[in-house]
Amino acid sequence: MPTIGQRIKKRRLELGYSADYVAERLGKDRATIYRYESDKIENMPINIVTPLAEVLGVTPAYIMGWNEEDGQSAETQPVADTMIVEERDEIELLRLYRGAEPSAREIAVETLANHQVKEKESADAS
């Protein structure tokens, strides 16, 4: 059975994230992420489990080893299963979208759509 650290590292690498990227998202330094991954921190701080799981797109139960499944719910399924995502910003945008209330999702989609229309109109005018 994989350790907490092994699950963290495996998922980070699957996503193509650097330790620096994960550390930045958690407000930690790279060395702390490496300590988590190498199991040098025996008792994972409870206040880091959920944010870490969110960054890695898995459940806290998966991080902790309480279930053996990959820990990805329908809401945390990686985008790569349905399309190619080339930028971390796209993954972060999708994570934020999925975590938003329905009304905020509508506003986000409308804002992006309006922006694209304005860009197209500007390009057509020139």
MMTF fields as JSON, N, C-alpha, C and O atoms, coordinates in Angstrom:
{
  "mmtfVersion": "1.0.0",
  "mmtfProducer": "UNKNOWN",
  "numBonds": 503,
  "numAtoms": 504,
  "numGroups": 126,
  "numChains": 1,
  "numModels": 1,
  "chainsPerModel": [1],
  "groupsPerChain": [126],
  "chainIdList": ["A"],
  "bondAtomList": [4, 2, 8, 6, 12, 10, 16, 14, 20, 18, 24, 22, 28, 26, 32, 30, 36, 34, 40, 38, 44, 42, 48, 46, 52, 50, 56, 54, 60, 58, 64, 62, 68, 66, 72, 70, 76, 74, 80, 78, 84, 82, 88, 86, 92, 90, 96, 94, 100, 98, 104, 102, 108, 106, 112, 110, 116, 114, 120, 118, 124, 122, 128, 126, 132, 130, 136, 134, 140, 138, 144, 142, 148, 146, 152, 150, 156, 154, 160, 158, 164, 162, 168, 166, 172, 170, 176, 174, 180, 178, 184, 182, 188, 186, 192, 190, 196, 194, 200, 198, 204, 202, 208, 206, 212, 210, 216, 214, 220, 218, 224, 222, 228, 226, 232, 230, 236, 234, 240, 238, 244, 242, 248, 246, 252, 250, 256, 254, 260, 258, 264, 262, 268, 266, 272, 270, 276, 274, 280, 278, 284, 282, 288, 286, 292, 290, 296, 294, 300, 298, 304, 302, 308, 306, 312, 310, 316, 314, 320, 318, 324, 322, 328, 326, 332, 330, 336, 334, 340, 338, 344, 342, 348, 346, 352, 350, 356, 354, 360, 358, 364, 362, 368, 366, 372, 370, 376, 374, 380, 378, 384, 382, 388, 386, 392, 390, 396, 394, 400, 398, 404, 402, 408, 406, 412, 410, 416, 414, 420, 418, 424, 422, 428, 426, 432, 430, 436, 434, 440, 438, 444, 442, 448, 446, 452, 450, 456, 454, 460, 458, 464, 462, 468, 466, 472, 470, 476, 474, 480, 478, 484, 482, 488, 486, 492, 490, 496, 494, 500, 498],
  "bondOrderList": [1, 1, 1, 1, 1, 1, 1, 1, 1, 1, 1, 1, 1, 1, 1, 1, 1, 1, 1, 1, 1, 1, 1, 1, 1, 1, 1, 1, 1, 1, 1, 1, 1, 1, 1, 1, 1, 1, 1, 1, 1, 1, 1, 1, 1, 1, 1, 1, 1, 1, 1, 1, 1, 1, 1, 1, 1, 1, 1, 1, 1, 1, 1, 1, 1, 1, 1, 1, 1, 1, 1, 1, 1, 1, 1, 1, 1, 1, 1, 1, 1, 1, 1, 1, 1, 1, 1, 1, 1, 1, 1, 1, 1, 1, 1, 1, 1, 1, 1, 1, 1, 1, 1, 1, 1, 1, 1, 1, 1, 1, 1, 1, 1, 1, 1, 1, 1, 1, 1, 1, 1, 1, 1, 1, 1],
  "groupList": [{"groupName": "MET", "atomNameList": ["N", "CA", "C", "O"], "elementList": ["N", "C", "C", "O"], "formalChargeList": [0, 0, 0, 0], "bondAtomList": [1, 0, 2, 1, 3, 2], "bondOrderList": [1, 1, 2], "singleLetterCode": "M", "chemCompType": "L-PEPTIDE LINKING"}, {"groupName": "PRO", "atomNameList": ["N", "CA", "C", "O"], "elementList": ["N", "C", "C", "O"], "formalChargeList": [0, 0, 0, 0], "bondAtomList": [1, 0, 2, 1, 3, 2], "bondOrderList": [1, 1, 2], "singleLetterCode": "P", "chemCompType": "L-PEPTIDE LINKING"}, {"groupName": "THR", "atomNameList": ["N", "CA", "C", "O"], "elementList": ["N", "C", "C", "O"], "formalChargeList": [0, 0, 0, 0], "bondAtomList": [1, 0, 2, 1, 3, 2], "bondOrderList": [1, 1, 2], "singleLetterCode": "T", "chemCompType": "L-PEPTIDE LINKING"}, {"groupName": "ILE", "atomNameList": ["N", "CA", "C", "O"], "elementList": ["N", "C", "C", "O"], "formalChargeList": [0, 0, 0, 0], "bondAtomList": [1, 0, 2, 1, 3, 2], "bondOrderList": [1, 1, 2], "singleLetterCode": "I", "chemCompType": "L-PEPTIDE LINKING"}, {"groupName": "GLY", "atomNameList": ["N", "CA", "C", "O"], "elementList": ["N", "C", "C", "O"], "formalChargeList": [0, 0, 0, 0], "bondAtomList": [1, 0, 2, 1, 3, 2], "bondOrderList": [1, 1, 2], "singleLetterCode": "G", "chemCompType": "PEPTIDE LINKING"}, {"groupName": "GLN", "atomNameList": ["N", "CA", "C", "O"], "elementList": ["N", "C", "C", "O"], "formalChargeList": [0, 0, 0, 0], "bondAtomList": [1, 0, 2, 1, 3, 2], "bondOrderList": [1, 1, 2], "singleLetterCode": "Q", "chemCompType": "L-PEPTIDE LINKING"}, {"groupName": "ARG", "atomNameList": ["N", "CA", "C", "O"], "elementList": ["N", "C", "C", "O"], "formalChargeList": [0, 0, 0, 0], "bondAtomList": [1, 0, 2, 1, 3, 2], "bondOrderList": [1, 1, 2], "singleLetterCode": "R", "chemCompType": "L-PEPTIDE LINKING"}, {"groupName": "LYS", "atomNameList": ["N", "CA", "C", "O"], "elementList": ["N", "C", "C", "O"], "formalChargeList": [0, 0, 0, 0], "bondAtomList": [1, 0, 2, 1, 3, 2], "bondOrderList": [1, 1, 2], "singleLetterCode": "K", "chemCompType": "L-PEPTIDE LINKING"}, {"groupName": "LEU", "atomNameList": ["N", "CA", "C", "O"], "elementList": ["N", "C", "C", "O"], "formalChargeList": [0, 0, 0, 0], "bondAtomList": [1, 0, 2, 1, 3, 2], "bondOrderList": [1, 1, 2], "singleLetterCode": "L", "chemCompType": "L-PEPTIDE LINKING"}, {"groupName": "GLU", "atomNameList": ["N", "CA", "C", "O"], "elementList": ["N", "C", "C", "O"], "formalChargeList": [0, 0, 0, 0], "bondAtomList": [1, 0, 2, 1, 3, 2], "bondOrderList": [1, 1, 2], "singleLetterCode": "E", "chemCompType": "L-PEPTIDE LINKING"}, {"groupName": "TYR", "atomNameList": ["N", "CA", "C", "O"], "elementList": ["N", "C", "C", "O"], "formalChargeList": [0, 0, 0, 0], "bondAtomList": [1, 0, 2, 1, 3, 2], "bondOrderList": [1, 1, 2], "singleLetterCode": "Y", "chemCompType": "L-PEPTIDE LINKING"}, {"groupName": "SER", "atomNameList": ["N", "CA", "C", "O"], "elementList": ["N", "C", "C", "O"], "formalChargeList": [0, 0, 0, 0], "bondAtomList": [1, 0, 2, 1, 3, 2], "bondOrderList": [1, 1, 2], "singleLetterCode": "S", "chemCompType": "L-PEPTIDE LINKING"}, {"groupName": "ALA", "atomNameList": ["N", "CA", "C", "O"], "elementList": ["N", "C", "C", "O"], "formalChargeList": [0, 0, 0, 0], "bondAtomList": [1, 0, 2, 1, 3, 2], "bondOrderList": [1, 1, 2], "singleLetterCode": "A", "chemCompType": "L-PEPTIDE LINKING"}, {"groupName": "ASP", "atomNameList": ["N", "CA", "C", "O"], "elementList": ["N", "C", "C", "O"], "formalChargeList": [0, 0, 0, 0], "bondAtomList": [1, 0, 2, 1, 3, 2], "bondOrderList": [1, 1, 2], "singleLetterCode": "D", "chemCompType": "L-PEPTIDE LINKING"}, {"groupName": "VAL", "atomNameList": ["N", "CA", "C", "O"], "elementList": ["N", "C", "C", "O"], "formalChargeList": [0, 0, 0, 0], "bondAtomList": [1, 0, 2, 1, 3, 2], "bondOrderList": [1, 1, 2], "singleLetterCode": "V", "chemCompType": "L-PEPTIDE LINKING"}, {"groupName": "ASN", "atomNameList": ["N", "CA", "C", "O"], "elementList": ["N", "C", "C", "O"], "formalChargeList": [0, 0, 0, 0], "bondAtomList": [1, 0, 2, 1, 3, 2], "bondOrderList": [1, 1, 2], "singleLetterCode": "N", "chemCompType": "L-PEPTIDE LINKING"}, {"groupName": "TRP", "atomNameList": ["N", "CA", "C", "O"], "elementList": ["N", "C", "C", "O"], "formalChargeList": [0, 0, 0, 0], "bondAtomList": [1, 0, 2, 1, 3, 2], "bondOrderList": [1, 1, 2], "singleLetterCode": "W", "chemCompType": "L-PEPTIDE LINKING"}, {"groupName": "HIS", "atomNameList": ["N", "CA", "C", "O"], "elementList": ["N", "C", "C", "O"], "formalChargeList": [0, 0, 0, 0], "bondAtomList": [1, 0, 2, 1, 3, 2], "bondOrderList": [1, 1, 2], "singleLetterCode": "H", "chemCompType": "L-PEPTIDE LINKING"}],
  "groupTypeList": [0, 1, 2, 3, 4, 5, 6, 3, 7, 7, 6, 6, 8, 9, 8, 4, 10, 11, 12, 13, 10, 14, 12, 9, 6, 8, 4, 7, 13, 6, 12, 2, 3, 10, 6, 10, 9, 11, 13, 7, 3, 9, 15, 0, 1, 3, 15, 3, 14, 2, 1, 8, 12, 9, 14, 8, 4, 14, 2, 1, 12, 10, 3, 0, 4, 16, 15, 9, 9, 13, 4, 5, 11, 12, 9, 2, 5, 1, 14, 12, 13, 2, 0, 3, 14, 9, 9, 6, 13, 9, 3, 9, 8, 8, 6, 8, 10, 6, 4, 12, 9, 1, 11, 12, 6, 9, 3, 12, 14, 9, 2, 8, 12, 15, 17, 5, 14, 7, 9, 7, 9, 11, 12, 13, 12, 11],
  "groupIdList": [1, 2, 3, 4, 5, 6, 7, 8, 9, 10, 11, 12, 13, 14, 15, 16, 17, 18, 19, 20, 21, 22, 23, 24, 25, 26, 27, 28, 29, 30, 31, 32, 33, 34, 35, 36, 37, 38, 39, 40, 41, 42, 43, 44, 45, 46, 47, 48, 49, 50, 51, 52, 53, 54, 55, 56, 57, 58, 59, 60, 61, 62, 63, 64, 65, 66, 67, 68, 69, 70, 71, 72, 73, 74, 75, 76, 77, 78, 79, 80, 81, 82, 83, 84, 85, 86, 87, 88, 89, 90, 91, 92, 93, 94, 95, 96, 97, 98, 99, 100, 101, 102, 103, 104, 105, 106, 107, 108, 109, 110, 111, 112, 113, 114, 115, 116, 117, 118, 119, 120, 121, 122, 123, 124, 125, 126],
  "secStructList": [7, 7, 7, 2, 2, 2, 2, 2, 2, 2, 2, 2, 2, 2, 2, 6, 7, 7, 2, 2, 2, 2, 2, 2, 2, 2, 6, 7, 7, 2, 2, 2, 2, 2, 2, 2, 2, 6, 6, 7, 1, 1, 1, 7, 7, 2, 2, 2, 2, 2, 2, 2, 2, 2, 2, 2, 6, 1, 7, 2, 2, 2, 2, 2, 6, 1, 7, 7, 1, 7, 7, 7, 7, 4, 4, 4, 7, 7, 4, 4, 4, 6, 1, 7, 7, 7, 7, 2, 2, 2, 2, 2, 2, 2, 2, 2, 2, 2, 2, 1, 7, 2, 2, 2, 2, 2, 2, 2, 2, 2, 2, 2, 2, 2, 2, 2, 2, 2, 2, 2, 2, 2, 2, 2, 2, 7],
  "xCoordList": [0.844, 0.0, 0.895, 1.799, 0.644, 1.476, 1.318, 0.268, 2.373, 2.34, 1.666, 1.409, 1.388, 0.826, 1.753, 1.304, 3.023, 3.993, 4.048, 4.134, 3.998, 4.022, 2.786, 2.887, 1.62, 0.401, 0.498, 0.1, 1.025, 1.171, 2.102, 1.76, 3.271, 4.247, 3.713, 3.863, 3.095, 2.551, 1.551, 1.615, 0.631, -0.389, 0.204, -0.197, 1.158, 1.81, 2.466, 2.339, 3.167, 3.852, 2.864, 3.102, 1.758, 0.726, 0.197, -0.082, 0.067, -0.451, 0.624, 0.32, 1.879, 2.975, 3.31, 3.907, 2.931, 3.194, 4.585, 5.032, 5.257, 6.521, 6.212, 5.112, 7.195, 7.033, 6.856, 6.131, 7.519, 7.378, 5.944, 5.414, 5.317, 3.943, 3.0, 2.18, 3.12, 2.268, 2.541, 1.614, 3.816, 4.188, 3.578, 3.063, 3.638, 3.082, 1.577, 1.069, 0.876, -0.575, -0.94, -2.02, -0.048, -0.319, 0.285, 0.043, 1.067, 1.737, 2.864, 3.174, 3.47, 4.592, 5.826, 5.761, 6.948, 8.122, 8.337, 7.766, 9.167, 9.432, 9.928, 9.547, 10.767, 11.321, 10.218, 10.304, 9.196, 8.082, 7.354, 6.991, 7.137, 6.473, 7.316, 6.788, 8.615, 9.501, 9.471, 9.555, 9.352, 9.254, 7.95, 7.934, 6.849, 5.583, 5.76, 5.356, 6.364, 6.502, 7.439, 7.275, 8.394, 9.345, 8.932, 9.678, 7.748, 7.193, 8.047, 8.036, 8.788, 9.595, 8.735, 9.141, 7.56, 6.604, 5.587, 4.711, 5.714, 4.921, 3.44, 2.608, 3.095, 1.693, 1.342, 1.653, 0.69, 0.301, -0.626, -1.638, -0.293, -1.164, -2.568, -2.716, -3.569, -4.948, -5.358, -6.165, -4.806, -5.176, -4.526, -4.79, -3.691, -3.069, -3.659, -3.516, -4.312, -4.807, -5.824, -5.678, -6.839, -7.873, -7.33, -7.593, -6.576, -6.028, -5.095, -5.101, -4.304, -3.417, -4.219, -3.885, -5.278, -6.136, -6.762, -6.867, -7.176, -7.761, -6.758, -7.085, -5.538, -4.498, -4.238, -4.038, -4.243, -3.939, -5.17, -5.05, -6.344, -7.558, -7.987, -8.518, -7.76, -8.173, -8.91, -9.016, -9.41, -10.103, -9.103, -8.05, -9.426, -8.571, -8.425, -7.368, -9.49, -9.429, -8.372, -7.704, -8.216, -7.185, -5.789, -4.911, -5.605, -4.297, -3.915, -2.781, -4.872, -4.596, -4.527, -4.114, -4.929, -4.877, -6.07, -6.007, -7.163, -8.358, -9.172, -10.033, -8.906, -9.498, -8.422, -7.496, -8.541, -7.502, -7.773, -6.919, -8.964, -9.271, -8.402, -7.692, -8.454, -7.608, -8.035, -7.332, -9.18, -9.584, -10.221, -10.533, -10.422, -10.969, -12.47, -12.946, -13.205, -14.653, -14.973, -14.075, -16.226, -16.627, -16.205, -15.869, -16.223, -15.858, -14.351, -13.91, -13.554, -12.103, -11.436, -10.211, -12.211, -11.642, -10.757, -11.174, -9.558, -8.684, -9.263, -9.897, -9.033, -9.513, -8.895, -9.505, -7.708, -6.995, -7.764, -7.461, -8.761, -9.558, -10.434, -10.812, -10.76, -11.664, -11.039, -11.533, -9.99, -9.328, -7.895, -7.528, -7.115, -5.722, -5.659, -6.136, -5.072, -4.877, -3.382, -2.616, -2.982, -1.552, -0.996, 0.213, -1.848, -1.38, -1.935, -3.093, -1.104, -1.567, -2.672, -3.55, -2.628, -3.667, -5.037, -6.036, -5.092, -6.36, -6.882, -8.075, -5.993, -6.387, -6.874, -7.886, -6.171, -6.562, -7.913, -8.757, -8.124, -9.401, -10.538, -11.603, -10.314, -11.344, -11.62, -12.771, -10.571, -10.75, -11.583, -12.487, -11.281, -12.049, -13.497, -14.418, -13.694, -15.041, -15.853, -16.997, -15.258, -15.973, -16.301, -17.279, -15.504, -15.746, -16.7, -17.081, -17.09, -17.948, -19.428, -19.846, -20.186, -21.641, -22.173, -21.532, -23.317, -23.871, -24.004, -23.74, -24.411, -24.56, -23.205, -23.112, -22.173, -20.835, -20.32, -19.611, -20.672, -20.288, -20.906, -20.24, -22.193, -22.871, -22.192, -21.99, -21.845, -21.181, -19.827, -19.47, -19.082, -17.761, -17.878, -17.131, -18.809, -18.986, -19.435, -18.935, -20.37, -20.86, -19.739, -19.629, -18.918, -17.808, -16.82, -16.39, -16.461, -15.536, -16.145, -15.464, -17.413, -18.08, -18.112, -17.822, -18.464, -18.482, -17.102, -16.966, -16.085, -14.715, -14.334, -13.715, -14.71, -14.404, -15.13, -14.555, -16.379, -17.142, -16.46, -16.31, -16.049, -15.375, -14.054, -13.728, -13.291, -12.037, -12.288, -11.554, -13.329, -13.662, -14.108, -13.69, -14.948, -15.392, -14.228, -14.176, -13.296, -12.115, -11.238, -10.723, -11.075, -10.272, -10.943, -10.265, -12.271, -13.014, -12.963, -12.971, -12.909, -12.895, -11.55, -11.471, -10.501, -9.176, -8.76, -7.67],
  "yCoordList": [-1.177, 0.0, 1.248, 1.362, 2.181, 3.386, 4.258, 4.274, 4.965, 5.89, 7.198, 7.422, 8.044, 9.367, 10.111, 10.68, 10.106, 10.809, 10.275, 11.047, 8.964, 8.36, 8.761, 9.016, 8.817, 9.231, 10.693, 11.047, 11.533, 12.958, 13.118, 13.795, 12.499, 12.642, 12.08, 12.701, 10.916, 10.289, 11.214, 11.424, 11.765, 12.635, 13.928, 14.412, 14.497, 15.733, 15.516, 16.347, 14.4, 14.101, 13.797, 14.167, 13.127, 12.858, 14.158, 14.237, 15.164, 16.457, 17.328, 18.359, 16.906, 17.7, 18.921, 19.873, 18.904, 20.027, 19.91, 18.812, 21.02, 21.046, 21.162, 21.55, 20.821, 20.993, 22.475, 22.832, 23.329, 24.774, 25.235, 26.061, 24.698, 25.069, 24.678, 25.486, 23.447, 22.974, 23.803, 24.21, 24.048, 24.833, 26.228, 26.722, 26.855, 28.198, 28.201, 29.092, 27.212, 27.116, 26.903, 27.298, 26.284, 25.987, 27.01, 26.954, 27.938, 28.896, 28.272, 28.708, 27.25, 26.547, 26.705, 27.311, 26.163, 26.174, 24.784, 23.792, 24.748, 23.507, 22.401, 21.242, 22.745, 21.739, 21.044, 19.848, 21.794, 21.192, 20.175, 19.103, 20.492, 19.553, 18.29, 17.179, 18.46, 17.288, 16.456, 15.229, 17.129, 16.385, 15.607, 14.474, 16.199, 15.453, 14.22, 13.117, 14.419, 13.335, 12.226, 11.065, 12.578, 11.565, 10.989, 10.226, 11.36, 10.884, 11.277, 10.595, 12.38, 12.846, 13.592, 13.772, 14.021, 14.61, 13.514, 13.252, 12.882, 11.694, 11.982, 11.197, 13.076, 13.425, 14.623, 15.767, 14.336, 15.411, 16.373, 15.946, 17.68, 18.642, 18.616, 18.685, 18.519, 18.403, 19.617, 19.497, 20.783, 21.989, 22.073, 23.015, 21.114, 21.098, 20.017, 20.088, 19.026, 17.883, 18.314, 17.964, 19.059, 19.464, 20.395, 20.157, 21.454, 22.3, 21.53, 21.771, 20.617, 19.814, 18.924, 18.793, 18.315, 17.475, 18.296, 17.816, 19.516, 20.383, 20.709, 20.657, 21.044, 21.351, 20.147, 20.295, 18.961, 17.743, 17.112, 16.119, 17.678, 17.182, 15.808, 15.016, 15.523, 14.255, 14.54, 15.692, 13.503, 13.675, 13.61, 12.985, 14.253, 14.114, 12.65, 12.244, 11.862, 10.439, 9.708, 8.812, 10.073, 9.454, 9.831, 8.979, 11.122, 11.58, 10.79, 10.331, 10.639, 9.985, 8.46, 7.793, 7.912, 6.462, 5.748, 4.548, 6.477, 5.874, 5.121, 4.313, 5.38, 4.558, 4.275, 5.066, 3.173, 2.745, 3.184, 3.027, 3.737, 4.216, 5.419, 5.916, 5.887, 7.013, 8.323, 9.326, 8.331, 9.505, 10.593, 11.659, 10.355, 11.391, 11.216, 10.233, 12.171, 12.154, 12.746, 13.2, 12.744, 13.344, 14.803, 15.318, 15.469, 16.878, 17.097, 18.196, 16.078, 16.269, 15.469, 15.348, 14.923, 14.15, 15.064, 16.172, 14.637, 15.518, 15.814, 14.963, 17.025, 17.451, 16.603, 16.411, 16.099, 15.343, 14.121, 13.587, 13.659, 12.529, 12.87, 11.982, 14.144, 14.52, 15.471, 15.586, 16.138, 17.068, 17.299, 16.951, 17.874, 18.166, 19.558, 20.532, 19.634, 20.908, 21.157, 20.367, 22.256, 22.513, 23.462, 23.494, 24.22, 25.221, 24.963, 24.577, 25.179, 25.042, 26.032, 25.755, 27.203, 28.201, 27.655, 27.979, 26.828, 26.233, 25.291, 25.277, 24.521, 23.604, 24.4, 24.049, 25.458, 26.292, 26.951, 27.023, 27.432, 28.048, 27.041, 27.369, 25.828, 24.795, 24.434, 24.229, 24.358, 24.057, 25.136, 24.833, 26.395, 27.497, 27.466, 27.683, 27.198, 27.123, 26.038, 26.262, 24.875, 23.757, 24.018, 23.481, 24.827, 25.129, 26.288, 26.578, 26.954, 28.135, 27.764, 26.692, 28.661, 28.523, 28.642, 29.282, 28.048, 28.122, 29.541, 29.778, 30.482, 31.86, 32.459, 33.201, 32.14, 32.63, 31.978, 32.614, 30.722, 30.038, 30.744, 30.972, 31.088, 31.786, 33.113, 33.457, 33.847, 35.143, 34.95, 35.711, 33.944, 33.686, 33.358, 33.894, 32.484, 32.103, 33.309, 33.529, 34.081, 35.258, 36.278, 36.875, 36.474, 37.419, 36.994, 37.816, 35.715, 35.229, 35.325, 35.716, 34.975, 35.05, 36.495, 36.753, 37.437, 38.85, 39.33, 40.101, 38.877, 39.258, 38.756, 39.479, 37.516, 36.961, 37.723, 37.974, 38.094, 38.857, 40.195, 40.605, 40.873, 42.179, 42.02, 42.859, 40.972, 40.737, 40.492, 41.003, 39.708, 39.42, 40.692, 40.951, 41.484, 42.739, 43.68, 44.356, 43.728, 44.577, 44.11, 44.921, 42.787, 42.234, 42.474, 42.761, 42.361, 42.582, 44.042, 44.338, 44.968, 46.393, 46.86, 47.895, 46.097, 46.542, 45.952, 46.245],
  "zCoordList": [0.0, 0.0, 0.0, 0.828, -0.927, -0.995, 0.258, 0.9, 0.573, 1.712, 1.285, 0.102, 2.26, 1.965, 1.016, 0.021, 1.319, 0.486, -0.934, -1.889, -1.075, -2.41, -3.219, -4.419, -2.567, -3.269, -3.699, -4.809, -2.823, -3.156, -4.357, -5.326, -4.291, -5.368, -6.684, -7.737, -6.622, -7.831, -8.504, -9.715, -7.729, -8.308, -8.828, -9.887, -8.095, -8.552, -9.901, -10.801, -10.044, -11.295, -12.418, -13.567, -12.096, -13.109, -13.711, -14.908, -12.867, -13.316, -13.964, -14.562, -13.839, -14.395, -13.561, -14.064, -12.291, -11.405, -10.803, -10.47, -10.667, -9.937, -8.448, -8.056, -7.634, -6.185, -5.862, -4.933, -6.628, -6.423, -6.673, -5.929, -7.721, -8.04, -6.898, -6.462, -6.42, -5.318, -4.068, -3.367, -3.796, -2.613, -2.662, -1.659, -3.823, -3.98, -3.703, -3.022, -4.228, -4.031, -2.556, -2.118, -1.805, -0.396, 0.563, 1.769, 0.029, 0.894, 1.694, 2.803, 1.12, 1.752, 0.881, -0.188, 1.334, 0.474, -0.13, 0.321, -1.147, -1.885, -0.962, -1.124, -0.004, 0.903, 1.707, 1.984, 2.074, 2.822, 1.954, 2.438, 0.689, -0.23, -0.36, -0.322, -0.512, -0.61, 0.677, 0.628, 1.827, 3.092, 3.159, 3.641, 2.681, 2.622, 1.734, 2.102, 0.568, -0.406, 0.069, -0.307, 0.872, 1.351, 2.707, 3.32, 3.16, 4.432, 5.636, 6.661, 5.508, 6.64, 7.658, 8.806, 7.239, 8.172, 8.434, 7.61, 9.583, 9.884, 10.055, 9.6, 10.693, 10.913, 10.041, 10.372, 8.926, 8.009, 8.744, 9.299, 8.759, 9.433, 8.821, 7.601, 9.646, 9.176, 8.349, 7.427, 8.672, 7.932, 6.554, 5.807, 6.21, 4.886, 3.986, 2.766, 4.565, 3.784, 2.732, 1.561, 3.121, 2.168, 1.087, -0.092, 1.438, 0.37, -0.57, -1.777, -0.034, -0.859, -1.804, -2.982, -1.279, -2.114, -3.236, -4.365, -2.944, -3.968, -5.058, -6.244, -4.663, -5.651, -6.55, -7.755, -5.959, -6.711, -7.361, -8.079, -7.115, -7.743, -7.27, -8.048, -6.001, -5.409, -4.107, -3.686, -3.481, -2.204, -1.05, -1.177, 0.074, 1.256, 1.686, 2.168, 1.508, 1.881, 1.062, 1.577, -0.182, -1.019, -0.513, -0.375, -0.242, 0.267, 1.517, 1.651, 2.424, 3.702, 3.6, 4.549, 2.459, 2.299, 2.895, 3.163, 3.105, 3.69, 2.656, 3.005, 1.391, 0.335, -0.695, -0.868, -1.362, -2.298, -3.725, -4.598, -3.969, -5.305, -5.611, -4.737, -6.841, -7.214, -6.573, -6.695, -5.887, -5.143, -5.961, -5.431, -7.233, -8.086, -8.218, -8.786, -7.693, -7.854, -9.213, -9.923, -9.575, -10.847, -10.904, -11.971, -9.75, -9.724, -9.796, -10.13, -9.489, -9.512, -10.612, -10.628, -11.529, -12.629, -13.463, -13.801, -13.8, -14.566, -15.943, -16.567, -16.394, -17.698, -18.792, -19.844, -18.565, -19.591, -20.066, -21.134, -19.294, -19.737, -20.931, -21.695, -21.102, -22.173, -23.182, -24.303, -22.819, -23.733, -23.271, -22.148, -24.126, -23.784, -23.167, -23.749, -21.997, -21.316, -21.285, -20.733, -21.881, -22.012, -20.964, -20.735, -20.337, -19.396, -17.997, -17.837, -17.006, -15.621, -15.309, -14.491, -15.968, -15.744, -16.128, -15.485, -17.171, -17.576, -16.493, -16.193, -15.921, -14.853, -13.653, -13.047, -13.307, -12.172, -12.444, -11.55, -13.665, -14.023, -13.887, -13.364, -14.354, -14.256, -12.794, -12.409, -11.991, -10.571, -9.898, -9.119, -10.2, -9.625, -10.097, -9.31, -11.385, -11.943, -11.252, -10.856, -11.112, -10.498, -9.033, -8.511, -8.376, -6.969, -6.748, -5.613, -7.833, -7.715, -7.634, -8.071, -7.075, -7.045, -8.47, -9.304, -8.772, -10.132, -10.677, -11.856, -9.834, -10.311, -10.703, -11.681, -9.952, -10.274, -11.556, -12.335, -11.772, -13.017, -14.218, -15.228, -14.098, -15.195, -15.506, -16.67, -14.471, -14.652, -15.334, -16.233, -14.911, -15.496, -16.983, -17.803, -17.324, -18.728, -19.554, -20.657, -19.022, -19.729, -19.934, -21.005, -18.919, -19.008, -20.091, -20.9, -20.106, -21.13, -22.519, -23.466, -22.652, -23.954, -24.454, -25.622, -23.576, -23.969, -24.384, -25.334, -23.679, -24.01, -25.407, -26.187, -25.709, -27.033, -28.129, -29.188, -27.895, -28.884, -29.141, -30.292, -28.082, -28.234, -28.985, -29.824, -28.706, -29.408, -30.902, -31.749, -31.221, -32.613, -33.32, -34.448, -32.674, -33.271, -33.516, -34.544, -32.578, -32.715, -33.876, -34.646, -33.989, -35.084, -36.427, -37.413, -36.479, -37.728, -38.154, -39.349, -37.181, -37.476, -38.03, -38.691, -37.759, -38.216, -39.517, -40.008]
}
